[in-house]
């Protein structure tokens, strides 16, 4: 089987010249049979070239492809295989990358947020009676750290907040003002305190106190807890 196509053809009895001998060699081309038609092929000029998709991964040495050989334009997001788009970062991978969107979503989910939500009508009637304050519509049905302002009791009195389900109660035989971050005294408009407390897993607080009615609150800020 011929793998080279000669550059010229001689006839019997034809005179041999230098030009014809040169053409025989210089104009010779490869036949398709000179290739395997898979990794290599013959182009229209009769040259052996690498076929489209003709070089498999197995044919490339491990150290043959360098960063300098890869065009920046060819490095696209679609080429990246270890990028996760998880708003909750549930995979907790030590090697995968995260998308900008998922990082922002995760940070936004657990960042401290300003609220400004208000409520009125809280009342206390003795340290042994606890009432619920459901803040799930503000902080979500989850644990959250809440900062609130309290004021405006019609009669004046103390009020103590805790996580719903907690067994912590005000110290002493009765309630006292000045417990710290979770309790204080309210009396009239703009007379009150700032409270810091944590909701339960459903976004609910509970509170108790002396005897007072008409207490109002403002949720200044909150942060979702994991």
N, C-alpha and C positions, 0 to 999 in steps of 0.2 A: 504493500500500500504506500503510495507516494504521500509524503508529508510536506514536500516543497513543490510549489508550482514554478517551473522554469520560466526564465524571463523572455525567452524566445524559442521558437521551434525550427529545427532544421529539416530540410527535405533531402531525400536521397540524391546524391550528385551535386548538391548545392555547394558553391564555393565558400570555404571557411575564411572569415575575415576577423580582424581584431575587434571591430565594432560589435560584431555578432557575439563574439565570446564575452566581451564586456557586458552586453545586454543580458546574456544568459545568466550571469551572476548578479549584476546590479539591479535588474528588474524582477528578480525572483521573489516570490511571496510564499507565505505559509498556507497550507491547506487546513481546513477545519479539523481534519483527522489528526493534526499535530497536537491538538488539545484534548482535554477530557470533557469540554463543553459545559463544565460545571464551575470549577474554580477559575478556568481560563477559557478564552475564546479568541477567534480571529476577527479583527475589525474590517471595515470596508477597504482599508489600505493594505490588507494582507498581513497585518502585524499581530503578534500574539499579545493580548492584553488580559488583565484581570477581569473576569466576568462580574456583572452586577451581582452583589451579594455573594461573591465567590469566595471570600475569605471568612472562614468560620472562626469562632472563638478559640478553638483548639489549635489553630494555625498561628495564633499570635502569642509571642512569648510574654511571660508575666510582666517583664520589665520593659516591654517594647513601647507601650503607650505612656507618654509623659504629659504633664499638665500643659507644657508649652505647645504640644501638638494638637490640643483641643481648642477650638474656637470658642470665645466667650459666648457668642450667639447660640452655640449648640448646647450650652448648659442651661436648660430651662427647668421650671418647676416640675414639669411632667417627668423629667429624667431622675428626680430625687425619689428614692424609695423609702427612706426612713424619716418621713415627715408625718406627724400625727396632727389631726385637727379635732381635738377633744376639748370641749369647753370645761369639762370637769377634771381634766388631767388624770383620768382614772387609770391609765396604763402605768404611770409612775416610772417611765423608762429612764435609765441612766445613759442611754446612747442615742435615742431618737430625738429629732428636732421637733419644735412645735410651730404652728402657724401664728402669724401676728394676731389674727382674729381670735384664736383660742386663748392666747396669752391675755389679750385685752378682756375677753369674756370672763376668764377666771379671776383676774384682778378686780374687775368691776363687781363680780359676785360677792367677794369677801372684803371689799374696801369699806371704810367708814363712810356713811352716807348722811347728808343732811336731810331732815324730814320736814319739820314744821307742822306735823299733824297735831290737832288739838282735841281735847275731850273735856267734858264738864260733868258735874253731878256726882263726883266720888263722895262717899260718906263713910265714916268710921264710927263704931259704937262699942268700943271696948276691945282690949287686947286679945280676948279669947275668940273673937269673931273675925274670920278672914273672908274677904270677897275677891273675886277674880277680876283682873283687868286684861282682857284679850286684845293684844296688839298685833295679832297675826295679819290683819289687813294692812298693817304698816310695815312690819319687819319680816313678814312671811311666816309660814307654819314651820318654824325651825328655831333652834337656839339662837339668841342674839344678845349682844351687849347693848343696853339702851341707856341713853342719857336724857333725862326729863327735867323740866322745870315744873314745880308745884306751887300753887298760890290760891288765894281767893276764898278761903273758908268763910262761911257766913258767921260762924261763932268763934272760930279760932280753935286750933287743936293740933295734936301731933299725928303723924302718919308714917307707917313703916312698910317698906316694900321688900319682897323676897321672891325668889324663883318659885313658881307654883310646884307644890309637892315637897318643898324644903321643910325641915323641922326646926330651923333656926327661928327664934322668937326674940322680941325686944328684951334686953337685960333688965333685971330688977322686978319688983312686984307689980309694976304697971309700966306703961309706955313712958318714955322720956324723950325730949327733943335732943338733938345732937348725937345721934347714934353713929354718925359717920356718913358714908356715901349713900346709904340706902334709906335714910329716914331723916325727918326734921319737923319743924313747926311751921304751920301756915296760919295766917290771920289777915284776911282782907286782901284787896287788890294790891298786887305787886309786893306783898309780904309773904315770903316763902323761902324755898331753897331749891338747889339742884340735886337730883338723885341719879345715882349710877347703879344699875342692877341688871341681872341676866334673866331672860325668859326661859321657860322650859322648852322641850323639843317641839311644842306646838305654838310657840310664840305667846305664851300666857304668863302673866305675873299674878301674884296675890298680895293683898295688903291688909293691914289692920291699924289700930291706933286708939286714941282716947275716944272722945265724943265730938264729932264735927261733921258738918254737911257742906255741900256746895263747893267742894274742892275741884279745881280745874288743873289741867296739865297740858304741857306742850312737849312733844317728842322732838328734842333738838337734833339728835343724831342716833344712829344705830349701826351695828356691824354684825353681819351674819357670822356665826361660829360653826366650825366643823365638828 
